[in-house]
Amino acid sequence: MQKLVTLYLLLMIACFNSCKPKDSVQEDASVESRTPVTITSISSAPMEDYVELNATSSFLQKWMVRANATGYLQLANVSLNKYVAKGQNLFSIKTKEAQSIGNSISILDSTFKFSGVNTIKAEESGFISQIDHQSGEYVQDGEQLAVITDTKSFAFLLDMPYELRPYLLNKKSLEINLPDGEKLTGIISGNMPTMDAASQTQKIILKINVSHPIPENLIAKVRVIKSSKNNTSSLPRAAVLTDETQSDFWVMKMIDSTTAVKVPVKKGIETTDKIEILSPVFSSTDKILLTGNYSLPDTAKVQIIQ
């Protein structure tokens, strides 16, 4: 009899454990299956569709100072980065023949002053950017002695793909962003008549007006705006999902406090952090998943975290 009572109690305990805890386990499992997510909402602000190109600083005009005779440099009145004015004496050259004749004449008649020195002057104003010979060196007629860079010819050369040409036809200026964060206004003053054969880009000349010097060969960034809208609805880029072929796009929208559903969208302008949403029309109160939305099914249980 005692064995029967014991068996009966064991069956009652097993039945109790198999009923009540089952609902509790299912409830816990449903809570644990919720994906933690963060949310965002639609925003309305101006947007621009642009392409960012490189522009290199350059001096478009440089003057070559050349020897006008064969001989020895008697004077080299030049130094790097020194500003010279138009007509300023830069070099003087004395030929071997002039030096020989001058010594002979001086011996015969000291009152006869003969120098035989040729003076080379600056053809234009600018600064000395290159020096090839110094005083005392022997040079040939026509040999390059120095280079004068015209500071007034400073400009940025924008490497523009030819297919972007329509976006510059009605523009007079572009914004130039220097590596240190400085922003300059570049005035479009013309373009080079040739294309780079390899990259198929054309150089656009951008003139600037600044009070401080900018070094040559500095690479800056220039934004060429393709289209812009003053007020458009957009979402952060992370909120918009797509398939492997990037042909379909959608977002995960909350329909209650724990459920998110898949909503197909049509996108417009894209920037580095925003995507324009053309359709459907979302309200400012709609909650869109921002993180944790990747690979979620059409209807998913989620848990919003702060």
Secondary structure by P-SEA (a helix, b strand, c coil): caaaaaaaaaaaaaaaaacaaaaaaaaaaaaaacccccbbbbbbbbbbbbbbbbbbbbbcbbbbbbbcccccccccccccccccccccccbbbbcaaaaaaaaaaaaaccccccccbbbbbbcccccccccccccccccccccccbbbbccccbbbbbbcccccccccccccbbbbbcccbbbbbbbbccccccccccccbbbbbbbbbbcccccccbbbbbbbbcccccbbbbcccccccccccccbbbbbbbccccbbbbbbbccccccccbbbbccccccccbbbbcccccccccbbbbbbcc
